[in-house]
């Protein structure tokens, strides 16, 4: 089950404890990266293009509830 991502007018809220600010998010993504290796062989990602991304689960940091997250309106989003 995928979890909807917050937008400019919505945010996440834990339905069990009411947390609005702390979540552990598990994502699956497919990306193309431009990797630059220095002369010692240490890689640095200089460019990253995300081709697709899915949020697989969201865990509340306050109560450890898994997938108990809903989208709610942000304060002032209606004005």
N, C-alpha and C positions, 0 to 999 in steps of 0.2 A: 504494500500500500504506500503510495507517495503522499507526502504532506505538502499542502499549498505553501508557497513562499510569500512572506509579507510584501506588501506594496507600499507606495507612498502614502496611502490612506488607511492601511491596516497594519496590525502587529499581532504577534503571537501572545497567547495567554494560556496558562495551564488551567485546565478545568477542575483539577483537584485542589490545588493550593492557591491559585490566583496569581502566581508568578508571572511577571511581564518582562523580566530583564535577563535571566540566566538560563541558557539551554545548551545542551550538547547536541550538535547536529551531525548526522551521518549522511554524506553525499556520495553519489556515484557520478563521475564526470568523465567526459571524453574530451581531450584537449590536444592541440598541436603546440609544441614548445620549440623555441629556438634556443638551443643550449650552446653556450660558449665554454670551452675547456681551456684553462690557462696552461702554461707550459708544464706545470707539475701534475696536470690531469684533474684539477678541481673544477667541477661543473658549476656554472652560473646560468640560471634561466633568465634570458634577456627579453624574450617576448613570449607571451602565452595567449593563445586564442582558444576559448572554450567553445567546443562544437555542440555539446549537449551536457546538461546537468540535471540530476534528479535528486531531490531530498528524500532519502529512504526512511529516516526516522528522526524524531526529535525527543530528547529526554530532558525532563525538568531537572535543573541542578538543585532545586530546593527540596523536592520530595521524591526524586528519582522515578517519577511516573513516566512511562514510555508510551508515546503516541497518544497522549491525553491533551493535545494542543489544539486550540481553535483559533481562528482569525477573528479579531475584534477591531473595531474602528479606533484609529488613533485620536487622541484628544485634539480638538480643533480641526479635524479633517473635513468637517462639513462646512466650514466657513471659508 
